[in-house]
């Protein structure tokens, strides 16, 4: 605590003869009475009125003191600094600087703590950034599936063409004028029909394998996968490898 904290002391430093007229003295007397009664708001108003009539530096110090009583440290510091600007005595300067330091300490203690920096939001399912391994392209961009389906369609179309040709050979056999022509047309029809069955069956298997590739391509936890078609006497066999 500073040695000179009472407003009555600050006002006592003002010689009566130094006041400009009776009006300033009246306001100072009222300020002292209000301060003694604990009515610091009224004391502040009376001091400001006195300073308006006679702007003595000591009144600035008194205004700083009463603003401290009103918990207005920012205003008090302003009055203290204005008082220091008048070049008071060494003791008054020391006391005023101590009062300013006390106010600054109170302001720092009353300041709200800084807002905490927001941290990362916890999540039950941690986010994993996409990588080259788990980033998947759309199903229709799967080259293996595309090749299987296109090959199956082509095989089916070829099988249908052989079937139609076989029907044509049978029609020609029915209208043949000799036995050799009849037998040739029938043999050709049987061969084409066999090719037709093989091609259509292979085409169906290839298309099925392509569709399976599209449907199952995202499974298996990233294991290497494969689809293979093995020709057989009845058409073909589809084999799967890896996890789908």
C-alpha positions in Angstrom: 0.0 0.0 0.0 1.2 3.5 -0.8 1.8 6.0 2.0 -0.7 8.5 0.7 -3.8 6.7 -0.3 -6.5 8.9 1.3 -8.3 11.4 -0.8 -8.4 13.7 2.2 -4.6 13.8 2.1 -4.5 14.6 -1.6 -6.9 17.4 -1.1 -5.1 18.7 1.9 -2.1 19.2 -0.4 -4.1 21.9 -2.2 -3.6 25.3 -0.4 -6.8 27.1 0.1 -5.3 30.3 -1.3 -4.5 28.5 -4.5 -8.1 27.7 -5.4 -9.8 29.9 -7.9 -12.7 31.3 -6.1 -15.2 30.0 -3.6 -16.9 27.7 -6.1 -13.9 25.3 -6.4 -13.5 25.3 -2.6 -17.2 24.4 -2.2 -16.9 21.4 -4.5 -13.7 20.2 -2.8 -15.4 20.4 0.6 -18.4 18.4 -0.7 -16.0 15.8 -2.3 -14.3 15.3 1.1 -17.7 14.9 2.8 -18.9 12.4 0.2 -15.6 10.5 0.4 -15.9 10.2 4.2 -19.5 8.9 3.8 -18.4 6.3 1.3 -20.2 7.9 -1.6 -17.3 7.8 -4.0 -19.4 8.5 -7.1 -20.5 11.8 -5.6 -16.9 12.5 -4.6 -15.7 12.0 -8.1 -18.4 14.3 -9.5 -17.5 17.0 -7.1 -13.8 16.7 -7.8 -14.4 17.0 -11.5 -16.5 20.1 -10.9 -13.7 21.6 -8.7 -11.1 20.8 -11.4 -13.3 22.6 -14.0 -13.1 25.8 -11.9 -9.4 25.5 -10.9 -7.4 22.8 -12.7 -4.8 22.2 -10.0 -2.5 19.0 -10.5 -3.4 17.8 -7.0 -7.0 17.4 -8.1 -5.8 14.9 -10.8 -4.2 12.8 -8.1 -7.4 12.9 -6.0 -9.5 11.9 -9.0 -7.2 8.9 -9.6 -7.7 7.9 -5.9 -11.4 8.1 -6.0 -11.6 6.1 -9.3 -9.6 3.4 -7.6 -12.3 3.3 -4.9 -14.9 2.9 -7.7 -12.9 -0.1 -9.2 -12.2 2.0 -12.4 -8.5 1.4 -12.6 -8.2 2.4 -16.3 -9.6 5.8 -15.5 -7.5 6.0 -12.3 -4.3 5.3 -14.3 -5.3 8.0 -16.8 -5.6 10.6 -14.0 -2.3 9.4 -12.4 -0.4 9.8 -15.7 -1.9 13.3 -16.2 -0.7 14.1 -12.7 2.8 12.8 -13.5 2.9 15.0 -16.6 2.8 18.1 -14.3 6.2 17.2 -12.9 5.2 16.8 -9.2 7.7 16.4 -6.3 9.9 13.3 -6.1 7.9 11.8 -3.3 4.6 12.5 -5.1 6.0 11.0 -8.3 7.1 7.8 -6.4 3.7 7.5 -4.7 1.9 7.9 -8.0 4.0 5.4 -9.8 3.3 2.9 -7.0 -0.4 3.6 -7.4 -0.3 3.0 -11.1 1.6 -0.3 -10.5 -1.1 -1.4 -8.1 -3.9 -0.6 -10.6 -2.1 -2.5 -13.4 -1.8 -5.5 -11.1 -5.5 -5.4 -10.4 -6.3 -5.1 -14.1 -4.1 -8.1 -15.0 -5.8 -10.2 -12.3 -9.2 -9.3 -13.5 -8.4 -10.0 -17.2 -10.1 -13.2 -18.5 -7.7 -16.1 -19.2 -6.9 -16.6 -22.9 -9.2 -18.9 -24.8 -7.8 -22.4 -25.1 -6.6 -23.4 -28.5 -9.0 -26.0 -29.9 -7.3 -29.3 -30.3 -8.2 -32.1 -32.7 -11.6 -33.6 -32.3 -11.6 -37.1 -31.0 -13.5 -39.6 -33.2 -14.5 -43.2 -32.6 -13.5 -44.0 -36.2 -10.2 -42.2 -36.9 -9.9 -40.8 -40.3 -7.4 -42.5 -42.5 -6.2 -40.4 -45.5 -6.7 -42.0 -48.9 -3.6 -43.8 -50.2 -2.7 -45.5 -53.5 -3.6 -48.8 -51.9 -7.2 -48.0 -50.7 -8.2 -45.5 -53.3 -10.5 -47.4 -55.7 -11.6 -46.3 -59.1 -15.3 -46.8 -60.3 -16.3 -50.3 -61.2 -16.7 -49.5 -64.8 -13.0 -48.6 -65.0 -11.9 -52.1 -64.0 -9.9 -53.2 -67.1 -10.1 -56.9 -66.2 -13.8 -56.8 -65.9 -14.2 -54.8 -69.1 -12.1 -57.4 -71.0 -14.1 -60.3 -69.7 -17.5 -58.8 -70.5 -16.5 -57.6 -74.0 -14.9 -60.9 -74.8 -18.0 -62.7 -73.6 -20.2 -60.5 -75.7 -18.0 -61.1 -78.8 -18.0 -64.9 -78.2 -21.8 -64.9 -77.8 -22.2 -63.0 -81.0 -19.9 -65.4 -82.8 -21.8 -68.3 -81.4 -25.1 -66.9 -82.6 -23.7 -66.4 -86.0 -22.5 -70.0 -86.2 -26.0 -71.1 -85.0 -27.7 -69.1 -87.7 -25.3 -70.5 -90.3 -26.0 -74.1 -89.1 -29.7 -73.5 -89.5 -29.1 -72.3 -93.0 -27.0 -75.4 -93.8 -29.9 -77.6 -92.6 -32.3 -75.8 -94.8 -30.0 -76.3 -97.7 -29.7 -80.0 -96.8 -33.5 -80.4 -96.9 -33.5 -79.1 -100.5 -30.4 -81.0 -101.7 -31.0 -83.0 -105.0 -28.3 -85.6 -104.2 -27.1 -87.6 -101.2 -23.6 -86.2 -101.1 -24.8 -82.6 -101.0 -27.3 -83.5 -98.3 -24.5 -85.2 -96.1 -22.1 -82.3 -96.6 -24.7 -79.7 -95.5 -25.7 -81.8 -92.5 -22.1 -82.3 -91.4 -21.4 -78.6 -91.8 -24.6 -77.8 -89.8 -23.5 -80.1 -86.9 -20.0 -78.7 -86.8 -21.3 -75.1 -86.8 -23.8 -76.0 -84.1 -21.1 -77.4 -81.9 -19.0 -74.2 -82.4 -22.1 -72.2 -81.6 -22.7 -74.0 -78.3 -19.1 -73.7 -77.3 -18.9 -70.0 -78.2 -22.2 -69.1 -76.5 -21.3 -71.1 -73.4 -17.9 -69.5 -73.3 -19.4 -66.0 -73.8 -21.9 -66.6 -70.9 -19.0 -67.7 -68.7 -16.9 -64.7 -69.6 -19.7 -62.2 -69.0 -20.5 -63.9 -65.7 -16.8 -63.6 -64.7 -16.7 -59.9 -65.7 -19.8 -59.2 -63.6 -18.3 -61.1 -60.7 -15.2 -59.0 -61.0 -17.3 -55.8 -60.9 -19.3 -56.9 -57.9 -16.5 -58.4 -55.8 -13.6 -56.1 -56.7 -13.8 -54.0 -53.5 -13.6 -56.8 -51.0 -10.8 -59.0 -49.7 -9.0 -56.4 -47.6 -6.6 -55.3 -50.3 -5.4 -58.9 -51.2 -4.3 -59.6 -54.8 -7.2 -61.0 -56.8 -7.6 -62.6 -60.1 -10.1 -64.2 -62.5 -9.1 -66.8 -65.1 -11.0 -68.7 -67.7 -9.9 -72.3 -68.5 -11.2 -73.8 -71.7 -12.8 -77.2 -71.3 -14.5 -79.7 -73.7 -17.9 -78.4 -72.6 -17.1 -74.7 -73.0 -14.9 -73.2 -70.2 -14.2 -73.0 -66.5 -13.9 -69.8 -64.5 -11.4 -69.8 -61.6 -11.0 -67.1 -58.9 -7.9 -66.4 -56.9 -7.2 -64.1 -54.0 -9.8 -62.5 -51.8 -12.8 -60.9 -53.5 
